[in-house]
Amino acid sequence: MDDEPTYEVGHKRPPVASQFEKGKSGNPKGRPPGRKRLLPHEAVLGREALIVEGKHRRRVSADEAFILQLYARGLAKEGPLRAIAMEALEKPQVSTVQFARRKIFFTIYAKDGEVEKPMRKLGMALLLDRSQVLARWVIEPWLVQAALARLGDRRLTIEEQEVVLAATRKPLTVEWPEWWETKPS
């Protein structure tokens, strides 16, 4: 009989004849010449993107479009990205790229009487207790602060202040003006 050990062909056990030979490369021809390997992000960021700002259209590099999108998303939401975006916009830019102070506008159309979806998409308000019968909308602190800054010399009555305070999501995080009388508890 044969003295050779038997070799079972099966899962993860290819036939001996089709296995790689010792000392011989599995890719004998190698990588074709002239074919350069790009980093994955270079293939994307090397392209151009079309930016629409109101009625104006312009082409920018993809990396600039990416930064602009980060700014827009950061400014639209409350959280760490918003703080970073605000800090970056306040610092003077030293680089030659001049896009930090541009205003980017997004147009979201709402049907008559249907403001919930646009407000949620723009990060302006949040629906609390959605599953409850008494669900209510609260306004994001950054929006309250921006609205108060636009008042100028105009002052709100105490009743109006109470309404604003009750409608603010995190009233303790808002920097209330000096003339504000109704303080959050």
C-alpha positions as a Markdown table, in Angstrom:
| # | Residue | x | y | z |
|---|---|---|---|---|
| 1 | Met | 0.0 | 0.0 | 0.0 |
| 2 | Asp | 1.0 | 3.7 | -0.2 |
| 3 | Asp | 3.1 | 5.1 | 2.6 |
| 4 | Glu | 2.1 | 8.7 | 1.6 |
| 5 | Pro | -0.3 | 10.5 | 4.0 |
| 6 | Thr | -3.7 | 11.1 | 2.5 |
| 7 | Tyr | -4.6 | 14.8 | 1.8 |
| 8 | Glu | -8.3 | 15.6 | 1.9 |
| 9 | Val | -9.4 | 18.4 | -0.5 |
| 10 | Gly | -12.2 | 20.6 | 1.0 |
| 11 | His | -12.9 | 23.8 | 2.7 |
| 12 | Lys | -9.7 | 25.9 | 3.0 |
| 13 | Arg | -7.7 | 22.9 | 1.6 |
| 14 | Pro | -7.1 | 23.4 | -2.1 |
| 15 | Pro | -5.7 | 20.6 | -4.3 |
| 16 | Val | -1.9 | 20.4 | -4.1 |
| 17 | Ala | -1.5 | 20.9 | -7.9 |
| 18 | Ser | -3.2 | 24.4 | -7.7 |
| 19 | Gln | -1.3 | 25.7 | -4.7 |
| 20 | Phe | 1.4 | 28.3 | -5.0 |
| 21 | Glu | 4.9 | 26.8 | -5.4 |
| 22 | Lys | 7.4 | 27.7 | -2.7 |
| 23 | Gly | 9.7 | 30.6 | -3.7 |
| 24 | Lys | 7.5 | 31.7 | -6.6 |
| 25 | Ser | 5.5 | 35.0 | -6.5 |
| 26 | Gly | 1.7 | 34.8 | -6.6 |
| 27 | Asn | 1.8 | 38.0 | -8.7 |
| 28 | Pro | 4.6 | 37.4 | -11.2 |
| 29 | Lys | 4.0 | 40.3 | -13.5 |
| 30 | Gly | 3.6 | 42.8 | -10.6 |
| 31 | Arg | 1.8 | 46.2 | -10.8 |
| 32 | Pro | 1.6 | 47.6 | -14.3 |
| 33 | Pro | 4.0 | 50.5 | -14.9 |
| 34 | Gly | 2.6 | 54.0 | -15.0 |
| 35 | Arg | -0.3 | 53.1 | -12.7 |
| 36 | Lys | 0.2 | 55.3 | -9.6 |
| 37 | Arg | -1.5 | 54.6 | -6.4 |
| 38 | Leu | -3.4 | 57.7 | -5.1 |
| 39 | Leu | -4.5 | 58.0 | -1.6 |
| 40 | Pro | -8.3 | 57.6 | -1.4 |
| 41 | His | -9.0 | 61.1 | -0.3 |
| 42 | Glu | -6.8 | 62.6 | -3.1 |
| 43 | Ala | -9.0 | 61.0 | -5.7 |
| 44 | Val | -12.0 | 62.8 | -4.3 |
| 45 | Leu | -10.5 | 66.1 | -3.1 |
| 46 | Gly | -8.7 | 66.7 | -6.4 |
| 47 | Arg | -12.1 | 67.3 | -8.2 |
| 48 | Glu | -14.2 | 70.4 | -8.5 |
| 49 | Ala | -17.6 | 71.0 | -7.0 |
| 50 | Leu | -20.4 | 73.4 | -8.1 |
| 51 | Ile | -21.6 | 75.7 | -5.3 |
| 52 | Val | -25.0 | 77.5 | -5.6 |
| 53 | Glu | -25.3 | 80.6 | -3.4 |
| 54 | Gly | -28.7 | 82.2 | -4.1 |
| 55 | Lys | -28.6 | 83.0 | -7.9 |
| 56 | His | -24.9 | 82.7 | -8.2 |
| 57 | Arg | -23.1 | 79.5 | -9.2 |
| 58 | Arg | -19.3 | 79.0 | -8.9 |
| 59 | Arg | -16.8 | 76.2 | -9.1 |
| 60 | Val | -14.6 | 75.4 | -6.2 |
| 61 | Ser | -12.2 | 72.7 | -5.4 |
| 62 | Ala | -13.7 | 69.7 | -3.6 |
| 63 | Asp | -11.7 | 70.3 | -0.4 |
| 64 | Glu | -13.0 | 73.9 | -0.2 |
| 65 | Ala | -16.6 | 72.6 | -0.8 |
| 66 | Phe | -16.0 | 70.1 | 2.0 |
| 67 | Ile | -14.9 | 72.9 | 4.4 |
| 68 | Leu | -17.8 | 75.0 | 3.4 |
| 69 | Gln | -20.2 | 72.1 | 4.0 |
| 70 | Leu | -18.6 | 71.6 | 7.5 |
| 71 | Tyr | -19.1 | 75.2 | 8.3 |
| 72 | Ala | -22.7 | 75.1 | 7.1 |
| 73 | Arg | -23.5 | 71.9 | 9.1 |
| 74 | Gly | -21.7 | 73.2 | 12.1 |
| 75 | Leu | -23.6 | 76.4 | 12.2 |
| 76 | Ala | -26.9 | 74.6 | 11.6 |
| 77 | Lys | -26.7 | 72.4 | 14.7 |
| 78 | Glu | -26.0 | 72.9 | 18.4 |
| 79 | Gly | -23.0 | 71.1 | 19.7 |
| 80 | Pro | -19.2 | 70.8 | 19.5 |
| 81 | Leu | -19.1 | 71.2 | 15.7 |
| 82 | Arg | -21.0 | 74.5 | 16.0 |
| 83 | Ala | -18.6 | 75.8 | 18.6 |
| 84 | Ile | -15.6 | 74.9 | 16.4 |
| 85 | Ala | -17.2 | 76.5 | 13.3 |
| 86 | Met | -18.0 | 79.7 | 15.2 |
| 87 | Glu | -14.5 | 79.8 | 16.6 |
| 88 | Ala | -13.0 | 79.3 | 13.2 |
| 89 | Leu | -15.2 | 82.0 | 11.7 |
| 90 | Glu | -14.2 | 84.5 | 14.4 |
| 91 | Lys | -10.4 | 84.0 | 13.9 |
| 92 | Pro | -8.8 | 85.8 | 11.1 |
| 93 | Gln | -7.6 | 83.4 | 8.4 |
| 94 | Val | -3.9 | 83.6 | 7.4 |
| 95 | Ser | -4.1 | 81.2 | 4.5 |
| 96 | Thr | -4.6 | 82.3 | 0.9 |
| 97 | Val | -8.0 | 80.6 | 0.6 |
| 98 | Gln | -10.7 | 83.2 | 1.3 |
| 99 | Phe | -13.9 | 81.3 | 2.0 |
| 100 | Ala | -14.3 | 81.6 | 5.8 |
| 101 | Arg | -16.5 | 84.7 | 5.7 |
| 102 | Arg | -18.8 | 83.8 | 2.8 |
| 103 | Lys | -22.4 | 83.4 | 3.5 |
| 104 | Ile | -24.0 | 80.2 | 2.3 |
| 105 | Phe | -27.7 | 80.1 | 1.9 |
| 106 | Phe | -29.9 | 77.1 | 1.7 |
| 107 | Thr | -33.4 | 77.4 | 0.5 |
| 108 | Ile | -36.0 | 75.1 | 2.0 |
| 109 | Tyr | -39.6 | 75.6 | 0.9 |
| 110 | Ala | -42.5 | 74.9 | 3.3 |
| 111 | Lys | -46.1 | 74.3 | 2.5 |
| 112 | Asp | -48.6 | 76.7 | 4.1 |
| 113 | Gly | -48.9 | 75.9 | 7.8 |
| 114 | Glu | -46.2 | 73.3 | 7.7 |
| 115 | Val | -43.2 | 74.7 | 9.5 |
| 116 | Glu | -42.1 | 71.6 | 11.5 |
| 117 | Lys | -40.1 | 69.9 | 8.8 |
| 118 | Pro | -38.0 | 73.0 | 7.7 |
| 119 | Met | -37.4 | 74.0 | 11.3 |
| 120 | Arg | -36.2 | 70.5 | 12.2 |
| 121 | Lys | -34.0 | 70.4 | 9.0 |
| 122 | Leu | -32.5 | 73.7 | 9.7 |
| 123 | Gly | -31.8 | 72.8 | 13.4 |
| 124 | Met | -33.9 | 75.7 | 14.6 |
| 125 | Ala | -36.3 | 73.8 | 16.8 |
| 126 | Leu | -36.9 | 70.5 | 18.5 |
| 127 | Leu | -40.1 | 68.6 | 19.2 |
| 128 | Leu | -40.2 | 67.4 | 22.8 |
| 129 | Asp | -42.3 | 64.5 | 24.0 |
| 130 | Arg | -43.1 | 63.5 | 20.4 |
| 131 | Ser | -45.2 | 60.4 | 21.5 |
| 132 | Gln | -47.2 | 62.4 | 24.0 |
| 133 | Val | -50.5 | 64.2 | 23.4 |
| 134 | Leu | -48.9 | 67.4 | 24.8 |
| 135 | Ala | -45.9 | 67.4 | 22.5 |
| 136 | Arg | -44.4 | 70.9 | 22.1 |
| 137 | Trp | -41.8 | 72.6 | 20.1 |
| 138 | Val | -38.8 | 74.4 | 21.7 |
| 139 | Ile | -36.5 | 76.8 | 20.0 |
| 140 | Glu | -32.7 | 76.2 | 19.9 |
| 141 | Pro | -30.6 | 78.5 | 22.1 |
| 142 | Trp | -28.5 | 79.8 | 19.2 |
| 143 | Leu | -31.6 | 81.0 | 17.4 |
| 144 | Val | -33.0 | 82.8 | 20.5 |
| 145 | Gln | -29.6 | 84.5 | 21.0 |
| 146 | Ala | -29.5 | 85.6 | 17.4 |
| 147 | Ala | -33.1 | 86.9 | 17.5 |
| 148 | Leu | -32.3 | 88.9 | 20.7 |
| 149 | Ala | -29.2 | 90.4 | 19.1 |
| 150 | Arg | -31.3 | 91.6 | 16.2 |
| 151 | Leu | -33.7 | 93.5 | 18.5 |
| 152 | Gly | -31.3 | 96.4 | 18.8 |
| 153 | Asp | -32.7 | 99.0 | 21.2 |
| 154 | Arg | -36.1 | 97.4 | 21.3 |
| 155 | Arg | -37.0 | 95.7 | 24.6 |
| 156 | Leu | -39.5 | 92.9 | 25.3 |
| 157 | Thr | -42.1 | 93.2 | 28.0 |
| 158 | Ile | -41.9 | 90.8 | 31.0 |
| 159 | Glu | -44.8 | 88.7 | 29.5 |
| 160 | Glu | -43.0 | 88.4 | 26.2 |
| 161 | Gln | -39.8 | 87.5 | 28.0 |
| 162 | Glu | -41.6 | 84.7 | 29.8 |
| 163 | Val | -43.0 | 83.3 | 26.5 |
| 164 | Val | -39.5 | 83.4 | 25.0 |
| 165 | Leu | -38.0 | 81.7 | 28.1 |
| 166 | Ala | -40.6 | 79.0 | 28.1 |
| 167 | Ala | -40.1 | 78.3 | 24.4 |
| 168 | Thr | -36.3 | 78.1 | 24.6 |
| 169 | Arg | -34.8 | 74.5 | 24.7 |
| 170 | Lys | -31.8 | 75.2 | 27.1 |
| 171 | Pro | -32.4 | 78.6 | 28.6 |
| 172 | Leu | -29.4 | 78.4 | 30.9 |
| 173 | Thr | -27.1 | 78.2 | 27.9 |
| 174 | Val | -28.4 | 81.5 | 26.3 |
| 175 | Glu | -26.4 | 84.7 | 27.1 |
| 176 | Trp | -29.4 | 86.9 | 28.0 |
| 177 | Pro | -29.0 | 90.6 | 27.5 |
| 178 | Glu | -28.4 | 92.9 | 30.5 |
| 179 | Trp | -31.9 | 94.4 | 30.3 |
| 180 | Trp | -33.5 | 90.9 | 30.5 |
| 181 | Glu | -35.6 | 90.6 | 33.7 |
| 182 | Thr | -37.0 | 87.1 | 33.6 |
| 183 | Lys | -34.2 | 84.8 | 34.5 |
| 184 | Pro | -34.2 | 81.0 | 33.8 |
| 185 | Ser | -34.4 | 78.7 | 36.8 |
